[in-house]
Amino acid sequence: MPDQKKLEALKNDSDFNYFEEVKTDNTRWQGFLYKVKQWLKDFFYQRQASGFWEFLMYVALVGVIGFVIIKMLKMDMRMLFGKKSSSVEIPYDIVEENIHELDLESLLENAITQHEYRKATRLLYLQSLKKLTEAELINWKPGKTNRSYISEVKQPVVRHEFEQLTNMFEYVWYGGATLGDSLFAEAHKKFGQFHILLKEHK
Amino acid sequence: MENEALTLVQENKTDYSVLQNAMQAIKQELRQVVVGQDNLIELLLVALLADGHVLLEGVPGVAKTLTAKLLARTVQVDFNRIQFTPDLMPSDVLGTSVFHPVTGTFDYKKGPVFANIVLIDEINRAPAKTQASLFEVMEEQHITHDGVRYTLDAPFIVLATQNPIEQEGTYRLPEAQLDRFMFKVLVAYPSLAEEVFILELQHKGANLKKDLECVKPVLTAAELIDLRQAVQAVHLDKKLLEYIAQLVGETRISKSLYLGASPRASIALLNSAKALAAIRGRGFVTPEDIQELAPVVLRHRVMLTPEREMEGSTPDEVIKMIIQKIEVPR
């Protein structure tokens, strides 16, 4: 038998005391966390939840976890239903000049009056594109180039004339060529003849 | 319908016939050996005139290295070839200091990158540290070694070939290096007719080594620099500058792209469009030139979002959609 006194002394020796004193929740935050923990513990283990509510809780939990994972991967939700997203979304609208909404006639008159022949040539070309679209010879789309429209025109005569006018427009508009009164009068005449040609082919 | 107006307007046209003839002569020289690959040849000529480096990507055996070697032969300049291997060190490319026992000093021994046209074969077989050694020289055309700057002679063009990244033993090039290439050209397989023609030539006993010697220089370095100056004079309307900026800017905000193209891409598109216009005999750029070059300028500078990659999309598809969306200025 060990000496009772010695045993008692050893028991009271802090070096042999392996139990740490648990500090109580002092701060408000710790108190709040403790209450939340208690509530969850109470909800899941002590409350007599019905089978249905328990099932609903698990479904909601799985849903939340799934949502967080999807958000983290930035996945397209439509992919979950086997649907491939249709096209690239561009988040802003580029200012487009719809030739079908412009009053080209009055703009052209103004440009001619002010001797702005480059601008007038551009408006004449836009007018041609509008008339070609109305005649269903081309399908107007913002990203299409002049050459794309030329290749769309199937009627050889119209195509040839349109190609000539396109070359002229490009030299003037993209090439920065200047037009004098007589030169523009010639260009104007050519566009006029082309518009008559389009009426004939309607 | 007589087109007098057109004739009169065309009088304003700048004459690019000298440039066109020179480029035509280079094409003819190359076609003596290379069957097909017309698009590749044209893009190489554009880069030559626009002072840009080219990355050629394709599976082994589609004449990437051959075409690059032949292009170098058509210009009478210094040419070096570096075969990139996994154990290649930066000093193997740039040069290194060697102790000179007589003088008791270290002398800089220039590396193979000191040439006018440098062909880097299988660039993606070298690790990142060797790739990084090319950053300064590709962008600034000089090398700094031991605090001394060594400037390379103009013209300086890097033509690099690489196998697709899925091929074994290859590394993906760093984005900073990819951005330094003006174009990334995807070299396709020849068509059936072209392949039959290749076989026919081989069957008749074509000798590649002998054929290579037939290719003669067309331009000197000084002539090339003159042609480049002519390209600089090509007119580009302000609306088209905005168009280029819009196209490149769109890559930065597209939801399909994780990484957009840099302003260096805009500059590359501008310069290359001017060169293409000049090759086609025009003194001005049209939207067609920009649209045609946009995929080769942008494809290596953009990165798809993971979900787009998972869908199997390619950068070219996204670039095409961006081109279709943005209104052509007119």
Interface residues (C-beta under 8 A of the other chain):
Chain A: L73 K74 M75 D76 M79 K84 S85 S87 V88 E89 I90 P91 Y92 I94 E96 E97 R122 Y125 L126 K141 P142 G143 K144 T145 N146 R147 E161 Q164 N167 M168 F169 E170 Y171 V172 W173 Y174 G175 G176 A177 T178 L179 L183 E186 A187 K189 K190 Q193 F194 L197
Chain B: M1 N3 E4 A5 L6 L8 V9 Q10 N12 K13 H235 D237 L240 Q246 E250 I253 S254 K255 S256 R282 G283 F284 V285 T286 P287 E288 Q291 T305 P306 E307 E311 V318 M321 I322 I323 Q324 K325 I326 E327 V328 R330
